[in-house]
Amino acid sequence: MKHPEPINNQIKLNPKKYIVSKTDPKGIIEYGNDYFVEISGYTESELIGKPHSIIRHPDMPKVVFKMMWDRINEAKNIIAVVKNLAKDGSYYWVVTEFEPKIDPITNKIISHTAYRKAAPQKAIDTMEPIYAKLLEIEQEGGMEASEKYLRGFFEEKQITYDEFIDDLVGNKGLFKIFFTAMKKIFS
């Protein structure tokens, strides 16, 4: 399936709804809730069995996904601000938290569940120029160069990635309760 051509049309997410998707360990979609299907513009049958990258927007630097996959493959959670691409080329911003499911017998990851909510405007406004800079660096020097830049960015601010994102998206109070509740429902 070919990626759609991006258009300058933002889909505003309902802040009271959530998007949930589940993939196998390699990122192949196994499940998407109704809101995921609705917002992505794909039918359920178009999503199931496809790589989750089907909704990857080209404005997203590769290093962000490398960082996410490095963490979730270590069975560590990560929260990220992500710009996704709908089937019609529109885009939508989400705050995503991932949760790996571990087989209790083999202790291996058997699936990943992603919980998404509308990204706060402050997070979008902050991340857009950072992502644009990372993309520029990736085009010139590759993903390794953008990863070095990102490390330097957080070192200069004397903050970890997790602290930066938690502060940016307000990962406390009701926001944190949301992700905790979603994990309980879908676990």
Rosetta blueprint (number, residue, H / E / L):
1 M L
2 K L
3 H L
4 P L
5 E L
6 P L
7 I L
8 N L
9 N L
10 Q E
11 I L
12 K L
13 L L
14 N L
15 P L
16 K L
17 K L
18 Y L
19 I E
20 V E
21 S E
22 K E
23 T E
24 D L
25 P L
26 K L
27 G L
28 I E
29 I E
30 E E
31 Y E
32 G E
33 N L
34 D H
35 Y H
36 F H
37 V H
38 E H
39 I H
40 S H
41 G L
42 Y L
43 T L
44 E H
45 S H
46 E H
47 L H
48 I L
49 G L
50 K L
51 P E
52 H H
53 S H
54 I H
55 I H
56 R E
57 H L
58 P L
59 D L
60 M L
61 P L
62 K H
63 V H
64 V H
65 F H
66 K H
67 M H
68 M H
69 W H
70 D H
71 R H
72 I H
73 N L
74 E L
75 A L
76 K L
77 N L
78 I L
79 I E
80 A E
81 V E
82 V E
83 K E
84 N E
85 L E
86 A L
87 K L
88 D L
89 G L
90 S L
91 Y E
92 Y E
93 W E
94 V E
95 V E
96 T E
97 E E
98 F E
99 E E
100 P E
101 K E
102 I E
103 D L
104 P L
105 I L
106 T L
107 N L
108 K L
109 I E
110 I E
111 S E
112 H E
113 T E
114 A E
115 Y E
116 R E
117 K E
118 A E
119 A L
120 P L
121 Q H
122 K H
123 A H
124 I H
125 D H
126 T H
127 M H
128 E H
129 P H
130 I H
131 Y H
132 A H
133 K H
134 L H
135 L H
136 E H
137 I H
138 E H
139 Q H
140 E H
141 G H
142 G H
143 M H
144 E H
145 A H
146 S H
147 E H
148 K H
149 Y H
150 L H
151 R H
152 G H
153 F H
154 F H
155 E H
156 E H
157 K H
158 Q L
159 I L
160 T L
161 Y H
162 D H
163 E H
164 F H
165 I H
166 D H
167 D H
168 L H
169 V H
170 G L
171 N L
172 K L
173 G H
174 L H
175 F H
176 K H
177 I H
178 F H
179 F H
180 T H
181 A H
182 M H
183 K H
184 K H
185 I H
186 F H
187 S L
